[in-house]
Amino acid sequence: MYAAQYKTLIAGDAMHSANGKLRGPVAQTTPDLPAARKSLEAYLPYEMEAAICFHGGMSTGDIKGQLASLVELL
């Protein structure tokens, strides 16, 4: 879900945050990594200042860049 008024992505389990940085989906719990990658690509058009993940909490700072890097890695 994208909260436009706050420029915040609520990512749930689509990815996780570690020490304030976005990390991709966890391979052990993601049966279809190509589909997970597609899901992350769908977030790229949004203007984001923060992302909230179910695991790890909030990430800030160049969210779009962090997300683009994750999409390339998967």
Secondary structure, DSSP 8 states (H G I E B T S, - for coil): -EEGGGTEEEEETSSEEETTEEE---GGG-S-HHHHHHHHHTTTTS--SEEEETTTEEEESSHHHHHHHHHHH-
